[in-house]
Amino acid sequence: MSDKDLTITILGSGTSTGVPIIGCRCAVCSSSEPRNRRTRCSALVSWGGRNVLIDSSTDLRQQALREGLSRIDAVFYTHTHADHVHGIDDLRAFNPPGGEAIPIYGSAESIASIHRGFGYIFNDEEASGYRPRLATCRADGDFELFGRQIRPLPLVHGPGRSLGYRIGSFAYLTDCSAVPEASEAQLQGLSLLVIDGLRFKPHASHFNIPQAVEFAARVGAGRTLLTHLTHDVDHRRHAALLPEGVELAYDGQRIILEFP
């Protein structure tokens, strides 16, 4: 594998409750199918010996232990709903002693929200021993990181907004109910699209599965993984209903995209 190849790991493929849902006894929550066990939505993108986390989900500690993850070099935030950011304190495990702060990227709105919600991380008056060392960076436009061009993509998330990210021929779009035309124009020629596909029924703040499938076809993605899945989606039963080239993501799934 070349240092320029991308490795994408689905750390979490579940919605904000995770699956199984606490107290639920439905067929999916009670299933023995391991791909129906979904931690909160997150991904890891690796290249050239670097690991970039997309969102610090509520289940970051569990995901890192499961994958043997011992290094994070940067974090991209899509938005700051609890299931995507509340694992932020576990980033302290990835700060090397005496090393530099981990850069975290997001929209101006997300960075401001993180500073408000987790002020103890950035308050110099607080004792520093038990908090992550993070450096906030605004993802207002394209930027370069570890030799790769990163393209943030504004998305619509119900009444709010989120960011998708494109890296080479890979794009990650979670928590979106619509993709603005300007962002859609930047999503042609993808080898891999990971996209929000909450469930089959409509939802005000997320693509449902038919909408996600239609969008993937519209941009001509070579391979599409549906993520942020609820307990309405049974992996074994519903995967068979999807068109060719479209799959249900699952925790621990790993894809390598070779650099052309």
C-alpha atoms as one frame of an Amber mdcrd trajectory, in Angstrom:
protein
   0.000   0.000   0.000   1.321   3.422  -0.984   1.632   6.279   1.513  -0.697
   8.175  -0.818  -3.493   5.587  -0.548  -6.472   6.427   1.667  -7.759   3.997
   4.273 -11.262   4.754   5.500 -12.516   3.053   8.656 -16.148   3.322   9.705
 -15.762   3.758  13.453 -19.482   4.178  14.050 -22.448   3.729  11.709 -25.324
   4.460  14.085 -27.684   7.311  14.782 -27.706   9.462  17.935 -29.154   6.710
  20.160 -26.780   4.018  18.952 -28.126   0.544  18.169 -29.289  -1.329  20.211
 -31.277   1.456  21.822 -31.383   1.304  25.617 -34.506  -0.576  26.676 -35.635
  -1.493  23.147 -36.562  -5.105  22.360 -37.261  -4.748  18.640 -35.943  -7.338
  16.167 -32.890  -5.251  15.231 -31.972  -4.248  18.795 -32.298  -7.903  19.854
 -30.446  -9.212  16.793 -27.340 -11.389  16.988 -26.159  -9.933  13.653 -22.940
  -8.027  14.565 -23.503  -5.461  11.806 -26.687  -4.373  13.582 -24.619  -3.204
  16.558 -23.945   0.441  15.749 -21.993   2.953  17.798 -22.483   6.668  17.190
 -21.492   7.969  13.769 -17.784   8.605  13.134 -14.998   7.686  10.726 -11.208
   7.570  10.516  -9.271   8.523   7.384  -5.607   7.484   7.231  -2.806   8.243
   4.790   0.959   8.572   4.954   1.052   7.313   8.546  -1.431   9.986   9.680
  -4.861   9.429  11.227  -7.637  11.987  10.807 -10.785  11.512  12.859 -14.144
  12.716  11.551 -16.163  13.679  14.651 -15.407  12.689  18.237 -18.528  10.635
  18.794 -20.008   9.821  22.177 -18.530   6.338  21.719 -14.975   7.398  20.783
 -13.320   5.501  23.648 -15.106   2.266  22.750 -14.327   2.714  19.038 -10.640
   3.440  19.659 -10.243   0.368  21.871 -12.038  -1.837  19.355  -9.825  -0.672
  16.463  -6.555  -0.538  18.429  -6.321   3.175  17.670  -3.405   4.870  19.418
  -2.789   7.955  17.282  -4.968  10.854  16.080  -3.283  13.675  14.193  -6.310
  15.887  13.463 -10.089  15.978  13.838 -12.668  17.205  11.317 -16.035  18.185
  12.807 -19.187  17.978  10.721 -21.274  19.827  13.334 -21.654  19.859  17.103
 -24.720  17.827  17.953 -23.980  15.754  21.044 -23.514  12.404  19.292 -20.782
  13.892  17.088 -18.794  15.885  19.632 -19.274  14.579  23.170 -16.326  12.192
  22.990 -14.022  15.219  22.765 -12.558  14.690  26.234 -11.208  11.275  25.176
  -8.920  13.041  22.710  -6.568  13.638  25.641  -5.467   9.994  25.306  -3.957
  10.909  21.919  -1.909  13.892  23.108   1.742  12.788  23.284   3.491  13.966
  26.467   4.865  17.426  25.794   3.712  17.215  22.181   1.804  19.682  20.063
  -1.919  20.238  20.347  -4.175  18.229  18.023  -5.681  20.520  15.374  -9.462
  20.347  15.135 -11.291  21.749  12.093 -14.862  22.889  11.634 -17.077  25.708
  10.479 -16.949  29.019  12.321 -20.257  28.057  13.924 -18.926  24.687  15.099
 -15.687  26.101  16.471 -17.613  28.740  18.430 -19.959  26.049  19.769 -17.036
  23.865  20.894 -15.450  26.804  22.713 -18.748  27.547  24.473 -19.562  23.968
  25.370 -16.075  22.837  26.366 -14.516  26.007  27.706 -12.395  24.102  30.227
 -10.327  22.753  27.322  -9.361  26.214  26.142  -9.297  28.137  29.439  -5.657
  28.768  30.351  -6.638  29.335  33.966  -7.718  25.716  34.403  -5.308  22.949
  35.409  -4.150  21.295  32.215  -3.467  17.733  33.357  -6.891  16.254  32.637
  -8.028  17.878  29.438  -7.091  17.398  25.797  -4.715  19.857  24.149  -6.520
  21.063  21.053  -5.937  23.860  18.541  -9.060  25.069  16.743  -8.929  25.834
  13.016 -11.743  27.203  10.862 -12.519  25.167   7.749 -13.790  28.117   5.692
 -12.496  26.754   2.385 -10.050  24.299   0.874  -6.945  23.652   2.946  -3.943
  21.332   2.827  -3.217  18.840   5.579  -0.418  16.258   5.651   0.110  16.622
   1.904  -3.565  16.245   0.971  -6.064  18.808  -0.279  -9.149  18.909   1.946
 -12.424  20.348   0.671 -15.120  21.226   3.256 -18.635  21.074   1.784 -21.544
  23.014   3.342 -24.663  20.871   3.860 -28.221  21.433   5.076 -29.149  19.552
   8.260 -32.834  20.252   8.879 -33.037  23.815  10.225 -29.279  23.832  10.808
 -26.066  23.257   8.891 -23.269  20.749   8.799 -20.060  20.195   6.850 -19.112
  17.315   4.618 -15.505  16.685   3.608 -13.958  15.571   0.335 -10.429  14.100
   0.288  -9.312  12.954  -3.148 -11.970  10.616  -4.550 -13.591  10.082  -1.137
 -16.365  12.161   0.431 -18.073  11.910   3.802 -21.521  13.514   4.141 -23.363
  12.749   7.337 -26.265  14.510   9.036 -27.686  16.161   5.950 -31.196  16.604
   4.589 -30.107  18.464   1.447 -26.899  19.269  -0.441 -26.610  22.785  -1.862
 -25.933  23.012  -5.603 -22.464  24.479  -5.044 -21.494  21.523  -2.853 -23.060
  18.959  -5.168 -20.966  20.337  -8.027 -17.841  19.404  -6.014 -18.915  15.770
  -5.621 -18.442  14.414  -9.125 -15.958  11.601  -9.808 -16.070   9.948  -6.390
 -14.747   6.438  -5.880 -16.359   6.255  -2.436 -19.231   8.230  -0.919 -20.226
   7.747   2.712 -23.589   9.428   3.191 -26.370   9.876   5.715 -29.159   7.316
   5.148 -31.053   7.309   8.424 -33.940   4.937   7.636 -36.518   4.251   4.925
 -39.174   6.636   6.265 -38.732  10.401   5.691 -37.083  12.555   8.357 -36.922
  16.348   8.632 -33.168  16.555   9.301 -31.647  13.547   7.523 -31.683  11.911
   4.121 -33.678   8.745   4.216 -32.344   5.735   2.319 -34.200   6.380  -0.969
 -33.020  10.010  -0.964 -29.410   8.999  -0.274 -29.501   6.371  -3.025 -30.915
   8.903  -5.477 -28.258  11.465  -4.576 -25.437   8.935  -4.951 -26.715   8.039
  -8.424 -26.969  11.717  -9.344 -23.305  12.400  -8.558 -22.195   9.070 -10.060
 -20.411   7.707  -6.997 -18.567   4.462  -7.746 -19.384   2.960  -4.343 -21.732
   4.288  -1.667 -21.990   3.428   2.031 -25.082   4.501   3.976 -24.351   5.532
   7.545 -26.068   7.100  10.606 -28.499   4.148  10.566 -31.364   3.666  13.022
 -32.814   0.467  14.465 -35.373   0.528  11.626 -32.619  -0.843   9.370 -31.766
  -4.542   9.535 -28.399  -5.161   7.893 -29.009  -8.641   6.539 -32.578  -8.053
   5.349 -32.299  -4.539   3.957 -28.835  -4.742   2.361 -30.349  -7.099  -0.230
 -32.829  -4.406  -1.285 -30.201  -1.829  -2.236 -29.089  -1.202  -5.824 -25.695
  -2.335  -7.051 -22.889  -0.174  -5.686 -24.832   0.893  -2.579 -24.230  -0.777
   0.804 -25.114  -0.365   4.454 -22.062   0.741   6.430 -21.139  -1.182   9.568
 -18.847  -0.569  12.519 -15.264  -1.583  11.818 -15.688  -1.601   8.034 -12.442
  -0.679   6.282 -11.926   0.444   2.676  -8.648   1.221   0.947  -8.657   3.646
  -1.970  -5.514   3.286  -4.036  -3.900   6.483  -5.238  -4.041   6.475  -9.061
